[in-house]
């Protein structure tokens, strides 16, 4: 719901490197509202080029496919930015404790494979993810369509009160349902300390979001006027992502 300078070209389709795995879907969009999610880990990388973007996603997908996964692991999906260089990493766990125990107990084999996958982004791959909780969602209108694009919209806030005021106000403004032709749903995640909001917004395709942005989400419109009226809220822009890669527990 904020401005961005990325292009809207669809990233080229990639060939899956994650083989079949019992109990998991490969290269699927995650179910954001599944009831067993206790924590969400989100981070982004600038891989520098389409080649770097592909290498990061392939390497991480391969590393996780080769790693024994605990019961607390629900999903880890890597999306390709339509700008040809960004990577969005979205992971779901049953709890913070389950993820921390996995990190504490994993042997050097998975760690080495994951470290190798980060080489195209240099030191940027070493930064840990931010922990989020799903707060509220704009729900689909009617029978939801299958997503073909994720739009990551980010905000910085001064804390939980400002973050909730923003999300609650946006949902009240549109009646709790996702607007826009091609819009499916929007899921607002708040960071543990309340200083970050990530809206994981599902669309049928990048072009649908581009049309909605041009029609309703420009500066001077009611949505942006509301956002800009709130103290303690700074919009950080958006990126469009396609082509999920990874594992989702069925």
N, C-alpha and C positions, 0 to 999 in steps of 0.2 A: 504493500500500500504506500510505498514511497518511491522516490525516483532512483534510477540506476542508469549506468552508461553501457551496460552489456548489450550485445547484439542478440537477435532472436533466431539465429540459424540453428537448426536442430543438429546436435552432435551426431557424427556418424555412428551407426549401429555397431556394437562390438560383439565379438564372438565369445561366448561363455568359456571361462577356464575352470569354473567350479563344477565338478562332476556331481552326479546324483549322490545324495546323502539321506539315509533313512530319517524320516521325521522332519525334513527341512524342504522348503521350496528354494530353488536357486534363481537368482537374478529377478526377484519379484519385489513389488512395492510392499513395504511393511504395513501392518494394520496398526495405525497410530493409537487407536482407542481400545486396543485389546485390554481386557480387565486385569491381566496378570503383570502388567508393566509397573515396576516400582521406581525406576530411574531411567533417564534417557541421557545418553552421552552424544554431544554434537561438537564437531569441529570442521573447519574448512582449511583447504590448502590452495595456494597458487602454485601449480605445477609448471608454469612457465610456457607451455606449448601443448598442442594436441598430443605430441609424442610423450611428453612428461605426464600428462593427464592419463593417457592410456597405461603407461608403465606403473604409475602409482596404483591405479585401480586393479590392474591385472595382478600386480605383486601382492597387494593386501588380500585380494580375494583368494589367491592361491595359498597364501600363508594361513588364512583362517580355515580353508578347506582341509588343510593338512594337520590342523590342531584339534586335539580332543576337546570337546566343548561341554561345560558343566550344565546341569539342569537349570541354573539361573540365567543362562544365555538364551535370549529370545530372538534377537535379530541384529545383524550388522550389514548395512547396505551403503554402498558407495555410488554416488551419482556424478555424472559428468556435466559440468557447466556448459551452457550454450555459448559461452565466450571462448571455448576451446582450450581453457587452461585451468579452470577452477575444479575442485573436487569437494563434494559435501559428504561427510561421514556421519551417518545416523545409526546409533546403536541402542537397543533396548535390553534391559536386564530386569529380573524380578525385584532386585533391591540393590542398594549401594553395597551392602555387605557381600552379596554374591559376586559382584564385580571386583571388589577389593580383594577378596579371597582368591579369585582367579589370578589376578595380577601378582599377588604375593607368592602363590604356589607354582606358577608356570615355570617350566624349566627353560634352559637357555636356547633350546631348539626353536620354539615359536618366537621367542624374543629376537633371535638372530634373523629369522625369516622376515619378521615385520620390519626390523631395522633396515634390511636390504631393500624392502619395498619403498621406503621413504627416501632413498638416495636421490631421486629426481628433484625433490624439493629441498634438499640440503637440511639445514638445521630446523626448518619449519616443521618437518615431520616429527621432531622430538617433543613439541609442545603437547601437553596433555589435553584431553577434551574437557569441555565445561559440562557440569552436571545440571540437568534440568528436570522439572516435573511438568507434566501436561496440566495446564490450569483450566482452560475452557476451549470449546470448539464452536465454530460456525458450521452448522450441520447442512447436509445436502438438501436440495429441494427435490422432493419426489424420489424416485429410484436412482440411487447414485450410479454414475458411470465409472468405468475403470480409469484410473489416472494414467496420463501419459507424460505429465510434466509436474515437477515440484518447484514452487517459487519460495525461496527462503527470504523472508523479510525480517530485518533485525532492528532493534531499538536498544539504546542505553538509557537507564533510568537511575534515579537517586535511591531506589529501594522498593520494597514490596508494595507500599501504599501507592506510589506513582505507577508502578507496573500494573497493578490491578485496576486502577482508575482508567488507564488507557484501554486495557482489554475489555473491561466491563462497558465502557462508553462506546467502543466500536461495535460490540455485539448488540447493545441497545439501539444503536443507530440504524442497523440493518435488520432488526427483528430476529436475530439469532440464526438466520439462514444465509448460506453463502450466495452472494449476488454474482451476476455476470454470466453471460452465455459461455459455457465451457468451464465455469467454476464448479468445483465439486464440494470442497470443504476446506476450512482453515483451522489449524490447531495451534493454539498459543501456548508456548512453553516458557516458564519462568525459571531463571537460574536459581541456584540454592540461596545466594545472597540477595536476590531480587534486583540486581543491577543490569540484567540482560533479559531481553525478550526475543525469542525466535518464533515467528509465525511460519509453520510448515504448511504451506498452502497447496492443495491438490487441484490440478487443472487437467483438462483433456489433452491439451497440447500447448506449446509455447505461444502460438499465434493467438489463442483465445485470451490468454492473459495480456498479451500486448494490446489487443483491442480494448479490453476493459481498462487497462492503464491509460490509454489514450482518451477514453470516453469519460472516466469518472475519477481517476486517481491523480490528476495533475494538480499542481499548485494552484490555489484559488478555489478549488472545489470544496464541498462540505467535509469530505474525509480528511483532507490535508489541513483545512482550517481548524478542525477539531484537534488533530494531533499537535499542531503548532500552538494551540491555545493552552496546552497542559504544561504546567511547570514541572521541571525535573524529568522531561522526556526528550530524547534526542534521536531522530530517525537516522538509521545507518544504511539505508538503501536495501536493494534486493538483488538477487541473482536467480536466474532460471536454470533448472537442472533436469536432465533426462537420463534414460538408459541405466536403470538400477543394476548394480552388480553386488552379489553377496548372498547371504543365507538368512532365511526367515523360518523360524520354527512353526510347523503347521499345527 
